[in-house]
């Protein structure tokens, strides 16, 4: 029942299979029979939910809360009609009390009943399904969602940040229809729960570079580009999160750094660096883990680093690597490249070729490498040169690291020679 039946109708391979048993309340007998063919773990005892694994497939098995509860009443507790679907293997019957198959054909997300309001997270689930399947939210469901979203504004903690992140993570990992997701965010009022994202609406861009429209439209297209490329490359889930969410938030700085010049041109100087603060705020708000934020924010700051550079030199690539990942917890140059690719490709008819291929070529076909090199000059070297440990150490080592990235020396002997000359100066 539920998502498995929906996915099967859509021609997708079902992943999560839910089974609801209506012809018996003898849970003990069911457990015994299940354990004869696979593993069973009882959880959610209040609702009578069993988790079973048979031949590598996971199943959730549930019982009605009341023996007198009909299938229609049970399915009315489901969130959307496209999820209120069942299949009876004993009869081959498709169970569809709320016309979910019709909504699948119409590509519509519609709530089943007034029970929809029992869980306010369902507003975000509507957005998540829109982004995964490219569906639109039914007008009457959108009205109900807006009421829920409005009630959450003064009390956002009604939904735990862990559950919020669960929906955003699923969208980042599986969604390829970000334009539809943005439309659902707007239609349901869910966007008001994320002010950093909502602020993108109406922020103008230079039409010569962004014929697609405002920053809101561009961000949706960029996220969609990142998602499609992630699908094509079969990226691991974690890498896909960096690419998609990085593309989503890369231009947050334009909200405060858009300026109309005297000649009418719209410029956004400094927006990359300025975007780090609102992007961090948004990612915290949706519950993104710290390690993910640490990888996305440097990309936001550096996504314009390539501008004005043709084929990059080895020194320029080294400096980019250092700026992206100075501590070892930041993104790779590949993470950066995927977001830049999405930025360049997410401009509608004004999309342009991405310059990242040249940067990756320099990183991977020369001695530069694709991660920052460790400092060749060490404190031990400075002591040998007669410098006493103290505050001056840090300044000299920082200068040495900059010189190393500039290509002033390539090995430890060169580093020592550089230090001797630097200290003499």
SVG drawing of the C-alpha trace seen along z (x, -y; Angstrom):
<svg xmlns="http://www.w3.org/2000/svg" viewBox="-16 -57 86 78">
<polyline fill="none" stroke="black" stroke-width="0.4" points="0.0,0.0 1.0,-3.7 4.2,-4.7 5.0,-1.2 1.7,-1.0 2.1,-4.6 5.6,-3.9 4.5,-0.7 1.8,-2.6 4.3,-5.2 6.6,-2.5 9.2,-3.1 10.8,-0.4 9.1,-0.4 11.5,-0.9 9.4,-1.2 6.7,1.4 4.0,1.0 1.6,3.8 -1.6,3.2 -3.5,6.2 -7.2,5.9 -8.4,9.5 -6.9,10.3 -5.9,8.7 -3.8,11.6 -0.5,9.9 1.3,12.7 0.4,15.2 1.5,12.8 4.9,12.3 5.4,16.0 4.7,16.6 6.9,13.8 9.8,15.0 9.6,18.3 10.7,16.6 12.7,13.5 13.7,11.1 11.0,9.2 11.5,6.2 8.6,4.8 8.5,1.0 5.8,-1.6 4.0,0.8 1.2,-1.6 0.2,-1.5 1.1,2.1 3.9,1.6 6.2,4.4 9.4,4.1 10.4,7.2 13.2,8.0 12.7,10.9 15.3,11.7 16.8,8.3 13.6,6.4 12.2,4.3 8.6,4.3 6.6,2.3 3.5,4.2 0.8,2.4 -2.6,3.2 -5.7,0.9 -5.9,-1.1 -9.3,0.4 -10.7,3.8 -13.8,2.0 -11.8,-0.5 -12.7,-0.1 -10.2,-0.3 -11.6,-3.6 -11.3,-5.1 -7.8,-3.7 -6.7,-5.2 -8.3,-8.5 -5.5,-9.0 -3.0,-9.0 -1.7,-12.4 -2.4,-12.5 -4.6,-10.6 -1.6,-9.4 -0.4,-7.7 -3.8,-6.3 -3.6,-3.4 -3.5,0.3 -3.2,3.6 -4.8,6.8 -2.6,9.7 -5.2,12.3 -7.7,10.8 -5.5,8.7 -7.7,5.7 -6.4,2.2 -7.8,0.3 -8.3,-3.4 -11.0,-5.0 -9.9,-8.6 -9.2,-8.4 -5.5,-8.5 -4.9,-6.9 -6.8,-9.8 -4.6,-12.3 -1.5,-10.4 -2.6,-10.8 -3.4,-14.5 -0.1,-14.9 -1.9,-16.5 -1.1,-16.4 -4.4,-16.4 -5.1,-15.7 -7.4,-12.8 -9.4,-14.2 -9.5,-16.7 -7.0,-14.4 -4.4,-16.1 -4.0,-18.8 -3.0,-16.3 0.6,-16.6 1.8,-20.1 4.9,-18.4 2.6,-17.4 3.0,-20.9 6.6,-20.2 5.8,-16.7 3.6,-18.3 6.7,-20.3 8.8,-17.2 6.5,-15.2 6.2,-18.1 10.0,-18.2 10.3,-14.4 7.5,-13.9 6.9,-17.3 3.3,-17.4 1.3,-20.5 -0.6,-21.0 -4.4,-20.9 -6.0,-24.4 -8.0,-23.2 -4.9,-21.4 -2.9,-24.6 -5.4,-26.6 -5.3,-24.1 -1.5,-24.2 -1.4,-28.0 -3.5,-27.9 -1.1,-25.4 2.0,-27.3 0.5,-30.6 -0.1,-28.8 3.5,-27.7 5.0,-31.1 4.7,-32.1 5.5,-28.6 8.0,-27.0 9.2,-24.5 5.9,-22.6 7.9,-20.5 11.2,-19.2 14.2,-20.3 15.1,-16.6 11.8,-16.0 12.1,-19.2 15.6,-18.0 14.1,-14.6 11.9,-16.2 14.6,-18.5 17.2,-15.7 14.8,-13.5 14.1,-16.3 17.9,-17.0 18.6,-13.3 15.7,-12.4 14.1,-15.5 14.7,-16.5 11.8,-18.9 13.0,-21.9 10.9,-24.4 7.8,-22.4 9.1,-22.3 9.5,-26.1 6.0,-26.5 4.7,-24.3 6.7,-26.3 4.9,-29.4 1.5,-27.8 1.4,-26.2 2.9,-29.2 5.8,-26.9 8.3,-29.4 7.3,-31.8 8.8,-29.4 12.2,-29.9 12.7,-33.7 16.2,-33.5 14.7,-31.5 11.6,-33.7 13.7,-36.8 14.9,-35.7 11.5,-36.5 11.6,-39.7 15.4,-40.2 16.2,-41.4 19.2,-40.3 20.9,-41.7 18.8,-40.2 21.9,-40.0 23.2,-37.3 20.0,-36.1 17.2,-36.1 15.3,-33.5 14.1,-36.1 14.7,-36.9 17.0,-35.2 14.1,-33.0 13.7,-31.5 17.4,-31.2 17.9,-29.3 15.2,-26.8 16.7,-26.2 20.2,-25.9 19.1,-23.4 17.3,-21.5 20.4,-21.5 22.5,-20.1 19.9,-17.4 19.8,-16.3 23.6,-16.1 23.7,-14.2 21.3,-11.7 23.4,-11.4 26.6,-10.9 25.0,-8.5 26.5,-10.6 26.5,-9.2 23.8,-10.7 26.2,-12.9 27.8,-14.4 24.4,-15.1 23.3,-17.0 26.3,-19.3 25.7,-19.9 21.9,-20.4 21.7,-22.4 24.9,-24.4 23.2,-25.4 20.0,-26.2 21.8,-28.7 24.6,-30.0 23.1,-33.4 21.5,-34.2 23.9,-37.2 22.2,-38.9 19.3,-39.9 21.5,-42.5 24.1,-43.0 22.0,-43.9 22.5,-47.4 21.1,-49.2 23.8,-51.3 23.2,-54.7 23.1,-53.1 20.4,-50.7 22.6,-47.7 22.1,-45.4 25.2,-44.4 25.8,-42.1 29.4,-42.9 30.3,-41.1 27.3,-38.8 29.3,-35.6 31.0,-36.4 27.8,-38.1 25.8,-35.0 27.6,-32.9 25.6,-34.4 22.1,-33.9 23.0,-30.5 24.3,-29.3 21.1,-30.6 18.9,-28.8 20.8,-25.5 20.6,-25.6 16.9,-26.4 16.2,-23.3 18.3,-21.1 21.3,-20.4 24.1,-18.7 27.2,-20.8 29.5,-18.7 27.3,-19.4 27.1,-23.1 30.9,-23.2 31.1,-21.9 28.5,-24.1 29.4,-27.6 32.9,-27.7 31.4,-27.0 28.9,-29.8 31.8,-32.2 34.0,-31.0 31.4,-30.3 32.5,-33.4 36.2,-32.8 36.6,-31.8 35.2,-35.1 37.6,-37.0 40.0,-34.1 40.5,-32.2 42.5,-29.1 43.6,-29.1 47.2,-28.8 48.5,-26.2 48.8,-29.0 45.2,-30.0 44.0,-26.5 46.1,-26.0 44.7,-29.2 41.1,-28.0 41.8,-24.7 43.2,-26.4 40.2,-28.8 37.7,-26.0 39.3,-23.6 41.8,-25.2 41.0,-22.9 40.4,-19.6 36.6,-19.7 35.6,-21.7 34.5,-20.8 36.5,-19.4 37.1,-21.1 34.6,-18.7 31.9,-19.9 32.7,-23.5 32.6,-22.6 29.2,-21.0 27.7,-24.1 29.4,-26.4 28.1,-24.2 24.6,-24.4 24.9,-28.2 26.0,-28.5 23.3,-26.1 20.5,-27.4 19.8,-30.5 17.2,-29.4 17.9,-30.6 20.9,-32.6 22.7,-29.5 26.3,-29.5 29.1,-26.9 30.8,-26.3 34.5,-27.1 35.1,-24.3 36.5,-21.8 39.7,-23.8 40.0,-24.1 39.6,-20.4 42.1,-19.7 44.8,-21.7 44.0,-20.1 44.1,-16.6 46.7,-16.6 49.5,-18.5 51.3,-18.2 48.7,-20.6 46.4,-17.8 42.7,-18.1 43.3,-18.9 45.4,-21.6 49.0,-20.6 50.3,-20.6 52.7,-23.5 56.2,-22.6 57.7,-25.1 57.4,-24.0 58.0,-25.5 61.0,-23.1 62.5,-24.8 62.1,-28.2 63.7,-27.1 66.7,-25.8 66.9,-29.3 67.1,-30.9 63.6,-32.1 62.2,-31.7 58.7,-30.2 56.2,-32.9 53.6,-35.1 55.9,-35.7 55.8,-31.9 52.1,-32.1 52.7,-35.1 55.7,-33.6 54.0,-30.2 51.0,-31.9 53.1,-33.9 55.0,-30.7 51.7,-28.9 50.7,-31.8 54.0,-31.7 53.8,-28.0 50.4,-28.2 51.7,-31.0 54.3,-28.5 57.4,-30.3 58.8,-27.0 57.9,-23.4 59.8,-21.4 61.2,-21.6 64.6,-22.9 62.8,-25.7 60.7,-26.5 63.8,-26.9 65.4,-29.1 62.3,-31.2 62.2,-31.6 65.8,-32.6 65.2,-35.4 61.9,-36.4 63.5,-36.7 66.4,-38.7 63.9,-41.2"/>
</svg>
